[in-house]
Amino acid sequence: MASLPALAWNNPVRGTPPLYAKDLQEMVARDFAAGTITPDGILNPTLSFRDAEHAVTLIADEPQRVIKVLLRHD
């Protein structure tokens, strides 16, 4: 993963060869397309848009349970 300075200032991520944000984005896109990595567990919980207020409560009160909330339009 890239840190904020890597994204904001184009600093490479340490390693051989050093990787820049663009390199990391291309790697992730390739791995998603190949099915090597999946979004399972990242977009959790998935809620209806009408439950958006509950999503905000979850983020505030139970951050250990929430990585990214997906609000779907029903």
PDB file of N, CA, C and O in Angstrom:
ATOM      1  N   MET A   1       0.834  -1.180   0.000  1.00  0.00           N
ATOM      2  CA  MET A   1       0.000   0.000   0.000  1.00  0.00           C
ATOM      3  C   MET A   1       0.882   1.248   0.000  1.00  0.00           C
ATOM      4  O   MET A   1       2.032   1.222   0.437  1.00  0.00           O
ATOM      5  N   ALA A   2       0.331   2.293  -0.482  1.00  0.00           N
ATOM      6  CA  ALA A   2       1.056   3.562  -0.512  1.00  0.00           C
ATOM      7  C   ALA A   2       0.598   4.417   0.653  1.00  0.00           C
ATOM      8  O   ALA A   2      -0.563   4.364   1.059  1.00  0.00           O
ATOM      9  N   SER A   3       1.499   5.187   1.174  1.00  0.00           N
ATOM     10  CA  SER A   3       1.137   6.121   2.230  1.00  0.00           C
ATOM     11  C   SER A   3       0.685   7.424   1.587  1.00  0.00           C
ATOM     12  O   SER A   3       0.882   7.638   0.391  1.00  0.00           O
ATOM     13  N   LEU A   4       0.086   8.282   2.380  1.00  0.00           N
ATOM     14  CA  LEU A   4      -0.359   9.575   1.859  1.00  0.00           C
ATOM     15  C   LEU A   4       0.792  10.352   1.222  1.00  0.00           C
ATOM     16  O   LEU A   4       0.612  10.894   0.132  1.00  0.00           O
ATOM     17  N   PRO A   5       1.975  10.432   1.858  1.00  0.00           N
ATOM     18  CA  PRO A   5       3.063  11.149   1.188  1.00  0.00           C
ATOM     19  C   PRO A   5       3.410  10.548  -0.167  1.00  0.00           C
ATOM     20  O   PRO A   5       3.771  11.272  -1.096  1.00  0.00           O
ATOM     21  N   ALA A   6       3.302   9.224  -0.284  1.00  0.00           N
ATOM     22  CA  ALA A   6       3.597   8.596  -1.576  1.00  0.00           C
ATOM     23  C   ALA A   6       2.617   9.085  -2.637  1.00  0.00           C
ATOM     24  O   ALA A   6       3.003   9.328  -3.781  1.00  0.00           O
ATOM     25  N   LEU A   7       1.348   9.227  -2.256  1.00  0.00           N
ATOM     26  CA  LEU A   7       0.351   9.676  -3.214  1.00  0.00           C
ATOM     27  C   LEU A   7       0.446  11.172  -3.474  1.00  0.00           C
ATOM     28  O   LEU A   7       0.329  11.620  -4.614  1.00  0.00           O
ATOM     29  N   ALA A   8       0.657  11.937  -2.420  1.00  0.00           N
ATOM     30  CA  ALA A   8       0.656  13.395  -2.555  1.00  0.00           C
ATOM     31  C   ALA A   8       1.953  13.926  -3.152  1.00  0.00           C
ATOM     32  O   ALA A   8       1.934  14.880  -3.930  1.00  0.00           O
ATOM     33  N   TRP A   9       3.080  13.316  -2.793  1.00  0.00           N
ATOM     34  CA  TRP A   9       4.363  13.879  -3.212  1.00  0.00           C
ATOM     35  C   TRP A   9       5.098  12.993  -4.209  1.00  0.00           C
ATOM     36  O   TRP A   9       6.243  13.272  -4.562  1.00  0.00           O
ATOM     37  N   ASN A  10       4.446  11.929  -4.663  1.00  0.00           N
ATOM     38  CA  ASN A  10       5.037  10.999  -5.610  1.00  0.00           C
ATOM     39  C   ASN A  10       6.318  10.349  -5.091  1.00  0.00           C
ATOM     40  O   ASN A  10       7.240  10.073  -5.859  1.00  0.00           O
ATOM     41  N   ASN A  11       6.365  10.106  -3.773  1.00  0.00           N
ATOM     42  CA  ASN A  11       7.485   9.374  -3.196  1.00  0.00           C
ATOM     43  C   ASN A  11       7.270   7.889  -3.453  1.00  0.00           C
ATOM     44  O   ASN A  11       6.134   7.419  -3.394  1.00  0.00           O
ATOM     45  N   PRO A  12       8.323   7.144  -3.733  1.00  0.00           N
ATOM     46  CA  PRO A  12       8.147   5.715  -3.960  1.00  0.00           C
ATOM     47  C   PRO A  12       7.934   4.969  -2.646  1.00  0.00           C
ATOM     48  O   PRO A  12       8.357   5.419  -1.581  1.00  0.00           O
ATOM     49  N   VAL A  13       7.264   3.811  -2.747  1.00  0.00           N
ATOM     50  CA  VAL A  13       7.172   2.892  -1.627  1.00  0.00           C
ATOM     51  C   VAL A  13       8.486   2.126  -1.626  1.00  0.00           C
ATOM     52  O   VAL A  13       8.975   1.727  -2.683  1.00  0.00           O
ATOM     53  N   ARG A  14       9.058   1.921  -0.451  1.00  0.00           N
ATOM     54  CA  ARG A  14      10.363   1.259  -0.379  1.00  0.00           C
ATOM     55  C   ARG A  14      10.304  -0.146  -0.934  1.00  0.00           C
ATOM     56  O   ARG A  14       9.289  -0.834  -0.821  1.00  0.00           O
ATOM     57  N   GLY A  15      11.370  -0.549  -1.516  1.00  0.00           N
ATOM     58  CA  GLY A  15      11.478  -1.894  -2.058  1.00  0.00           C
ATOM     59  C   GLY A  15      12.326  -1.881  -3.303  1.00  0.00           C
ATOM     60  O   GLY A  15      12.787  -0.831  -3.749  1.00  0.00           O
ATOM     61  N   THR A  16      12.525  -3.049  -3.856  1.00  0.00           N
ATOM     62  CA  THR A  16      13.309  -3.168  -5.068  1.00  0.00           C
ATOM     63  C   THR A  16      12.452  -3.844  -6.120  1.00  0.00           C
ATOM     64  O   THR A  16      12.121  -5.016  -5.946  1.00  0.00           O
ATOM     65  N   PRO A  17      12.084  -3.196  -7.170  1.00  0.00           N
ATOM     66  CA  PRO A  17      12.320  -1.778  -7.435  1.00  0.00           C
ATOM     67  C   PRO A  17      11.344  -0.927  -6.634  1.00  0.00           C
ATOM     68  O   PRO A  17      10.306  -1.431  -6.207  1.00  0.00           O
ATOM     69  N   PRO A  18      11.648   0.353  -6.419  1.00  0.00           N
ATOM     70  CA  PRO A  18      10.709   1.211  -5.714  1.00  0.00           C
ATOM     71  C   PRO A  18       9.419   1.348  -6.527  1.00  0.00           C
ATOM     72  O   PRO A  18       9.455   1.440  -7.754  1.00  0.00           O
ATOM     73  N   LEU A  19       8.299   1.359  -5.840  1.00  0.00           N
ATOM     74  CA  LEU A  19       7.007   1.445  -6.507  1.00  0.00           C
ATOM     75  C   LEU A  19       6.366   2.797  -6.232  1.00  0.00           C
ATOM     76  O   LEU A  19       6.373   3.286  -5.102  1.00  0.00           O
ATOM     77  N   TYR A  20       5.824   3.381  -7.261  1.00  0.00           N
ATOM     78  CA  TYR A  20       5.116   4.649  -7.129  1.00  0.00           C
ATOM     79  C   TYR A  20       3.620   4.367  -7.107  1.00  0.00           C
ATOM     80  O   TYR A  20       3.188   3.268  -7.454  1.00  0.00           O
ATOM     81  N   ALA A  21       2.831   5.352  -6.701  1.00  0.00           N
ATOM     82  CA  ALA A  21       1.386   5.184  -6.588  1.00  0.00           C
ATOM     83  C   ALA A  21       0.789   4.633  -7.879  1.00  0.00           C
ATOM     84  O   ALA A  21      -0.076   3.758  -7.835  1.00  0.00           O
ATOM     85  N   LYS A  22       1.238   5.129  -9.019  1.00  0.00           N
ATOM     86  CA  LYS A  22       0.731   4.648 -10.311  1.00  0.00           C
ATOM     87  C   LYS A  22       1.024   3.154 -10.480  1.00  0.00           C
ATOM     88  O   LYS A  22       0.175   2.405 -10.965  1.00  0.00           O
ATOM     89  N   ASP A  23       2.217   2.723 -10.085  1.00  0.00           N
ATOM     90  CA  ASP A  23       2.569   1.306 -10.171  1.00  0.00           C
ATOM     91  C   ASP A  23       1.644   0.471  -9.290  1.00  0.00           C
ATOM     92  O   ASP A  23       1.163  -0.582  -9.709  1.00  0.00           O
ATOM     93  N   LEU A  24       1.399   0.939  -8.078  1.00  0.00           N
ATOM     94  CA  LEU A  24       0.550   0.205  -7.140  1.00  0.00           C
ATOM     95  C   LEU A  24      -0.888   0.124  -7.639  1.00  0.00           C
ATOM     96  O   LEU A  24      -1.537  -0.913  -7.509  1.00  0.00           O
ATOM     97  N   GLN A  25      -1.386   1.221  -8.211  1.00  0.00           N
ATOM     98  CA  GLN A  25      -2.747   1.219  -8.744  1.00  0.00           C
ATOM     99  C   GLN A  25      -2.867   0.215  -9.895  1.00  0.00           C
ATOM    100  O   GLN A  25      -3.866  -0.498  -9.995  1.00  0.00           O
ATOM    101  N   GLU A  26      -1.856   0.160 -10.759  1.00  0.00           N
ATOM    102  CA  GLU A  26      -1.873  -0.787 -11.871  1.00  0.00           C
ATOM    103  C   GLU A  26      -1.822  -2.227 -11.358  1.00  0.00           C
ATOM    104  O   GLU A  26      -2.496  -3.102 -11.902  1.00  0.00           O
ATOM    105  N   MET A  27      -1.028  -2.475 -10.315  1.00  0.00           N
ATOM    106  CA  MET A  27      -0.933  -3.813  -9.740  1.00  0.00           C
ATOM    107  C   MET A  27      -2.277  -4.250  -9.159  1.00  0.00           C
ATOM    108  O   MET A  27      -2.713  -5.379  -9.379  1.00  0.00           O
ATOM    109  N   VAL A  28      -2.930  -3.357  -8.417  1.00  0.00           N
ATOM    110  CA  VAL A  28      -4.214  -3.686  -7.809  1.00  0.00           C
ATOM    111  C   VAL A  28      -5.272  -3.929  -8.874  1.00  0.00           C
ATOM    112  O   VAL A  28      -6.040  -4.886  -8.777  1.00  0.00           O
ATOM    113  N   ALA A  29      -5.320  -3.072  -9.890  1.00  0.00           N
ATOM    114  CA  ALA A  29      -6.292  -3.252 -10.972  1.00  0.00           C
ATOM    115  C   ALA A  29      -6.069  -4.597 -11.670  1.00  0.00           C
ATOM    116  O   ALA A  29      -7.031  -5.303 -11.974  1.00  0.00           O
ATOM    117  N   ARG A  30      -4.828  -4.949 -11.919  1.00  0.00           N
ATOM    118  CA  ARG A  30      -4.502  -6.226 -12.579  1.00  0.00           C
ATOM    119  C   ARG A  30      -4.916  -7.400 -11.691  1.00  0.00           C
ATOM    120  O   ARG A  30      -5.482  -8.378 -12.179  1.00  0.00           O
ATOM    121  N   ASP A  31      -4.634  -7.303 -10.382  1.00  0.00           N
ATOM    122  CA  ASP A  31      -4.969  -8.395  -9.467  1.00  0.00           C
ATOM    123  C   ASP A  31      -6.487  -8.548  -9.293  1.00  0.00           C
ATOM    124  O   ASP A  31      -6.983  -9.669  -9.182  1.00  0.00           O
ATOM    125  N   PHE A  32      -7.225  -7.436  -9.270  1.00  0.00           N
ATOM    126  CA  PHE A  32      -8.691  -7.516  -9.224  1.00  0.00           C
ATOM    127  C   PHE A  32      -9.221  -8.178 -10.492  1.00  0.00           C
ATOM    128  O   PHE A  32     -10.085  -9.051 -10.418  1.00  0.00           O
ATOM    129  N   ALA A  33      -8.714  -7.775 -11.649  1.00  0.00           N
ATOM    130  CA  ALA A  33      -9.172  -8.334 -12.921  1.00  0.00           C
ATOM    131  C   ALA A  33      -8.886  -9.837 -13.005  1.00  0.00           C
ATOM    132  O   ALA A  33      -9.677 -10.591 -13.572  1.00  0.00           O
ATOM    133  N   ALA A  34      -7.766 -10.265 -12.445  1.00  0.00           N
ATOM    134  CA  ALA A  34      -7.385 -11.678 -12.474  1.00  0.00           C
ATOM    135  C   ALA A  34      -8.097 -12.486 -11.394  1.00  0.00           C
ATOM    136  O   ALA A  34      -8.052 -13.716 -11.407  1.00  0.00           O
ATOM    137  N   GLY A  35      -8.756 -11.799 -10.457  1.00  0.00           N
ATOM    138  CA  GLY A  35      -9.420 -12.500  -9.363  1.00  0.00           C
ATOM    139  C   GLY A  35      -8.477 -12.903  -8.245  1.00  0.00           C
ATOM    140  O   GLY A  35      -8.863 -13.637  -7.336  1.00  0.00           O
ATOM    141  N   THR A  36      -7.234 -12.421  -8.309  1.00  0.00           N
ATOM    142  CA  THR A  36      -6.251 -12.724  -7.269  1.00  0.00           C
ATOM    143  C   THR A  36      -6.658 -12.109  -5.940  1.00  0.00           C
ATOM    144  O   THR A  36      -6.465 -12.706  -4.880  1.00  0.00           O
ATOM    145  N   ILE A  37      -7.220 -10.916  -6.008  1.00  0.00           N
ATOM    146  CA  ILE A  37      -7.773 -10.268  -4.821  1.00  0.00           C
ATOM    147  C   ILE A  37      -9.222  -9.895  -5.127  1.00  0.00           C
ATOM    148  O   ILE A  37      -9.591  -9.652  -6.276  1.00  0.00           O
ATOM    149  N   THR A  38     -10.016  -9.858  -4.091  1.00  0.00           N
ATOM    150  CA  THR A  38     -11.433  -9.518  -4.239  1.00  0.00           C
ATOM    151  C   THR A  38     -11.811  -8.477  -3.193  1.00  0.00           C
ATOM    152  O   THR A  38     -11.102  -8.306  -2.200  1.00  0.00           O
ATOM    153  N   PRO A  39     -12.920  -7.786  -3.410  1.00  0.00           N
ATOM    154  CA  PRO A  39     -13.351  -6.791  -2.432  1.00  0.00           C
ATOM    155  C   PRO A  39     -14.104  -7.390  -1.248  1.00  0.00           C
ATOM    156  O   PRO A  39     -14.584  -6.652  -0.387  1.00  0.00           O
ATOM    157  N   ASP A  40     -14.216  -8.725  -1.193  1.00  0.00           N
ATOM    158  CA  ASP A  40     -14.935  -9.361  -0.095  1.00  0.00           C
ATOM    159  C   ASP A  40     -14.402  -8.874   1.248  1.00  0.00           C
ATOM    160  O   ASP A  40     -13.199  -8.906   1.505  1.00  0.00           O
ATOM    161  N   GLY A  41     -15.308  -8.432   2.083  1.00  0.00           N
ATOM    162  CA  GLY A  41     -14.939  -7.980   3.411  1.00  0.00           C
ATOM    163  C   GLY A  41     -14.572  -6.508   3.480  1.00  0.00           C
ATOM    164  O   GLY A  41     -14.553  -5.935   4.569  1.00  0.00           O
ATOM    165  N   ILE A  42     -14.282  -5.883   2.351  1.00  0.00           N
ATOM    166  CA  ILE A  42     -13.924  -4.465   2.360  1.00  0.00           C
ATOM    167  C   ILE A  42     -15.182  -3.609   2.371  1.00  0.00           C
ATOM    168  O   ILE A  42     -15.311  -2.697   3.187  1.00  0.00           O
ATOM    169  N   LEU A  43     -16.111  -3.904   1.464  1.00  0.00           N
ATOM    170  CA  LEU A  43     -17.362  -3.152   1.395  1.00  0.00           C
ATOM    171  C   LEU A  43     -18.349  -3.798   2.359  1.00  0.00           C
ATOM    172  O   LEU A  43     -19.200  -4.600   1.973  1.00  0.00           O
ATOM    173  N   ASN A  44     -18.208  -3.426   3.608  1.00  0.00           N
ATOM    174  CA  ASN A  44     -19.015  -4.032   4.647  1.00  0.00           C
ATOM    175  C   ASN A  44     -19.255  -3.024   5.756  1.00  0.00           C
ATOM    176  O   ASN A  44     -18.294  -2.496   6.315  1.00  0.00           O
ATOM    177  N   PRO A  45     -20.465  -2.750   6.081  1.00  0.00           N
ATOM    178  CA  PRO A  45     -21.693  -3.359   5.615  1.00  0.00           C
ATOM    179  C   PRO A  45     -22.187  -2.748   4.307  1.00  0.00           C
ATOM    180  O   PRO A  45     -21.773  -1.657   3.914  1.00  0.00           O
ATOM    181  N   THR A  46     -23.084  -3.480   3.644  1.00  0.00           N
ATOM    182  CA  THR A  46     -23.800  -2.969   2.482  1.00  0.00           C
ATOM    183  C   THR A  46     -25.206  -2.651   2.953  1.00  0.00           C
ATOM    184  O   THR A  46     -25.924  -3.531   3.428  1.00  0.00           O
ATOM    185  N   LEU A  47     -25.597  -1.399   2.820  1.00  0.00           N
ATOM    186  CA  LEU A  47     -26.888  -0.939   3.329  1.00  0.00           C
ATOM    187  C   LEU A  47     -27.674  -0.228   2.238  1.00  0.00           C
ATOM    188  O   LEU A  47     -27.109   0.257   1.257  1.00  0.00           O
ATOM    189  N   SER A  48     -28.959  -0.177   2.424  1.00  0.00           N
ATOM    190  CA  SER A  48     -29.809   0.622   1.554  1.00  0.00           C
ATOM    191  C   SER A  48     -29.525   2.095   1.809  1.00  0.00           C
ATOM    192  O   SER A  48     -29.177   2.489   2.923  1.00  0.00           O
ATOM    193  N   PHE A  49     -29.677   2.901   0.768  1.00  0.00           N
ATOM    194  CA  PHE A  49     -29.454   4.337   0.921  1.00  0.00           C
ATOM    195  C   PHE A  49     -30.322   4.924   2.033  1.00  0.00           C
ATOM    196  O   PHE A  49     -29.908   5.851   2.729  1.00  0.00           O
ATOM    197  N   ARG A  50     -31.519   4.380   2.193  1.00  0.00           N
ATOM    198  CA  ARG A  50     -32.406   4.901   3.247  1.00  0.00           C
ATOM    199  C   ARG A  50     -31.838   4.645   4.651  1.00  0.00           C
ATOM    200  O   ARG A  50     -32.309   5.236   5.622  1.00  0.00           O
ATOM    201  N   ASP A  51     -30.828   3.767   4.763  1.00  0.00           N
ATOM    202  CA  ASP A  51     -30.181   3.487   6.046  1.00  0.00           C
ATOM    203  C   ASP A  51     -28.861   4.234   6.209  1.00  0.00           C
ATOM    204  O   ASP A  51     -28.033   3.861   7.040  1.00  0.00           O
ATOM    205  N   ALA A  52     -28.664   5.282   5.422  1.00  0.00           N
ATOM    206  CA  ALA A  52     -27.410   6.043   5.463  1.00  0.00           C
ATOM    207  C   ALA A  52     -27.115   6.598   6.849  1.00  0.00           C
ATOM    208  O   ALA A  52     -25.960   6.615   7.275  1.00  0.00           O
ATOM    209  N   GLU A  53     -28.131   7.045   7.549  1.00  0.00           N
ATOM    210  CA  GLU A  53     -27.913   7.581   8.899  1.00  0.00           C
ATOM    211  C   GLU A  53     -27.348   6.494   9.815  1.00  0.00           C
ATOM    212  O   GLU A  53     -26.479   6.767  10.643  1.00  0.00           O
ATOM    213  N   HIS A  54     -27.840   5.264   9.667  1.00  0.00           N
ATOM    214  CA  HIS A  54     -27.314   4.142  10.453  1.00  0.00           C
ATOM    215  C   HIS A  54     -25.847   3.877  10.090  1.00  0.00           C
ATOM    216  O   HIS A  54     -25.043   3.540  10.960  1.00  0.00           O
ATOM    217  N   ALA A  55     -25.503   4.026   8.821  1.00  0.00           N
ATOM    218  CA  ALA A  55     -24.112   3.838   8.393  1.00  0.00           C
ATOM    219  C   ALA A  55     -23.194   4.816   9.097  1.00  0.00           C
ATOM    220  O   ALA A  55     -22.111   4.442   9.547  1.00  0.00           O
ATOM    221  N   VAL A  56     -23.616   6.061   9.193  1.00  0.00           N
ATOM    222  CA  VAL A  56     -22.808   7.075   9.874  1.00  0.00           C
ATOM    223  C   VAL A  56     -22.635   6.695  11.344  1.00  0.00           C
ATOM    224  O   VAL A  56     -21.550   6.849  11.903  1.00  0.00           O
ATOM    225  N   THR A  57     -23.695   6.204  11.961  1.00  0.00           N
ATOM    226  CA  THR A  57     -23.621   5.770  13.365  1.00  0.00           C
ATOM    227  C   THR A  57     -22.631   4.621  13.521  1.00  0.00           C
ATOM    228  O   THR A  57     -21.835   4.608  14.460  1.00  0.00           O
ATOM    229  N   LEU A  58     -22.678   3.657  12.604  1.00  0.00           N
ATOM    230  CA  LEU A  58     -21.731   2.540  12.671  1.00  0.00           C
ATOM    231  C   LEU A  58     -20.287   3.018  12.565  1.00  0.00           C
ATOM    232  O   LEU A  58     -19.418   2.577  13.317  1.00  0.00           O
ATOM    233  N   ILE A  59     -20.047   3.911  11.633  1.00  0.00           N
ATOM    234  CA  ILE A  59     -18.688   4.434  11.450  1.00  0.00           C
ATOM    235  C   ILE A  59     -18.202   5.120  12.722  1.00  0.00           C
ATOM    236  O   ILE A  59     -17.052   4.953  13.127  1.00  0.00           O
ATOM    237  N   ALA A  60     -19.086   5.892  13.347  1.00  0.00           N
ATOM    238  CA  ALA A  60     -18.709   6.641  14.555  1.00  0.00           C
ATOM    239  C   ALA A  60     -18.593   5.741  15.783  1.00  0.00           C
ATOM    240  O   ALA A  60     -17.670   5.894  16.584  1.00  0.00           O
ATOM    241  N   ASP A  61     -19.528   4.804  15.930  1.00  0.00           N
ATOM    242  CA  ASP A  61     -19.615   4.024  17.169  1.00  0.00           C
ATOM    243  C   ASP A  61     -18.893   2.680  17.124  1.00  0.00           C
ATOM    244  O   ASP A  61     -18.511   2.153  18.169  1.00  0.00           O
ATOM    245  N   GLU A  62     -18.701   2.122  15.939  1.00  0.00           N
ATOM    246  CA  GLU A  62     -18.078   0.800  15.825  1.00  0.00           C
ATOM    247  C   GLU A  62     -17.061   0.763  14.683  1.00  0.00           C
ATOM    248  O   GLU A  62     -17.179  -0.062  13.777  1.00  0.00           O
ATOM    249  N   PRO A  63     -16.071   1.642  14.720  1.00  0.00           N
ATOM    250  CA  PRO A  63     -15.127   1.720  13.598  1.00  0.00           C
ATOM    251  C   PRO A  63     -14.364   0.415  13.349  1.00  0.00           C
ATOM    252  O   PRO A  63     -13.886   0.186  12.238  1.00  0.00           O
ATOM    253  N   GLN A  64     -14.247  -0.431  14.358  1.00  0.00           N
ATOM    254  CA  GLN A  64     -13.548  -1.701  14.175  1.00  0.00           C
ATOM    255  C   GLN A  64     -14.314  -2.646  13.257  1.00  0.00           C
ATOM    256  O   GLN A  64     -13.734  -3.600  12.739  1.00  0.00           O
ATOM    257  N   ARG A  65     -15.603  -2.400  13.046  1.00  0.00           N
ATOM    258  CA  ARG A  65     -16.441  -3.238  12.177  1.00  0.00           C
ATOM    259  C   ARG A  65     -16.540  -2.721  10.753  1.00  0.00           C
ATOM    260  O   ARG A  65     -17.011  -3.434   9.867  1.00  0.00           O
ATOM    261  N   VAL A  66     -16.103  -1.492  10.522  1.00  0.00           N
ATOM    262  CA  VAL A  66     -16.376  -0.842   9.245  1.00  0.00           C
ATOM    263  C   VAL A  66     -15.074  -0.481   8.543  1.00  0.00           C
ATOM    264  O   VAL A  66     -14.245   0.248   9.088  1.00  0.00           O
ATOM    265  N   ILE A  67     -14.901  -0.997   7.331  1.00  0.00           N
ATOM    266  CA  ILE A  67     -13.786  -0.552   6.493  1.00  0.00           C
ATOM    267  C   ILE A  67     -14.330   0.461   5.500  1.00  0.00           C
ATOM    268  O   ILE A  67     -13.907   1.617   5.483  1.00  0.00           O
ATOM    269  N   LYS A  68     -15.267   0.023   4.678  1.00  0.00           N
ATOM    270  CA  LYS A  68     -15.959   0.895   3.726  1.00  0.00           C
ATOM    271  C   LYS A  68     -17.428   0.506   3.735  1.00  0.00           C
ATOM    272  O   LYS A  68     -17.763  -0.677   3.669  1.00  0.00           O
ATOM    273  N   VAL A  69     -18.294   1.489   3.815  1.00  0.00           N
ATOM    274  CA  VAL A  69     -19.727   1.248   3.747  1.00  0.00           C
ATOM    275  C   VAL A  69     -20.174   1.407   2.301  1.00  0.00           C
ATOM    276  O   VAL A  69     -19.790   2.362   1.627  1.00  0.00           O
ATOM    277  N   LEU A  70     -20.987   0.469   1.828  1.00  0.00           N
ATOM    278  CA  LEU A  70     -21.564   0.571   0.501  1.00  0.00           C
ATOM    279  C   LEU A  70     -23.044   0.857   0.671  1.00  0.00           C
ATOM    280  O   LEU A  70     -23.771   0.077   1.286  1.00  0.00           O
ATOM    281  N   LEU A  71     -23.483   1.976   0.123  1.00  0.00           N
ATOM    282  CA  LEU A  71     -24.906   2.321   0.137  1.00  0.00           C
ATOM    283  C   LEU A  71     -25.464   2.008  -1.244  1.00  0.00           C
ATOM    284  O   LEU A  71     -24.989   2.529  -2.253  1.00  0.00           O
ATOM    285  N   ARG A  72     -26.478   1.151  -1.276  1.00  0.00           N
ATOM    286  CA  ARG A  72     -27.084   0.773  -2.556  1.00  0.00           C
ATOM    287  C   ARG A  72     -28.410   1.491  -2.720  1.00  0.00           C
ATOM    288  O   ARG A  72     -29.095   1.787  -1.741  1.00  0.00           O
ATOM    289  N   HIS A  73     -28.758   1.763  -3.940  1.00  0.00           N
ATOM    290  CA  HIS A  73     -30.031   2.394  -4.257  1.00  0.00           C
ATOM    291  C   HIS A  73     -31.022   1.293  -4.581  1.00  0.00           C
ATOM    292  O   HIS A  73     -30.874   0.586  -5.578  1.00  0.00           O
ATOM    293  N   ASP A  74     -32.027   1.151  -3.742  1.00  0.00           N
ATOM    294  CA  ASP A  74     -33.034   0.091  -3.948  1.00  0.00           C
ATOM    295  C   ASP A  74     -34.155   0.590  -4.816  1.00  0.00           C
ATOM    296  O   ASP A  74     -35.094  -0.154  -5.100  1.00  0.00           O
TER     297      ASP A  74
END
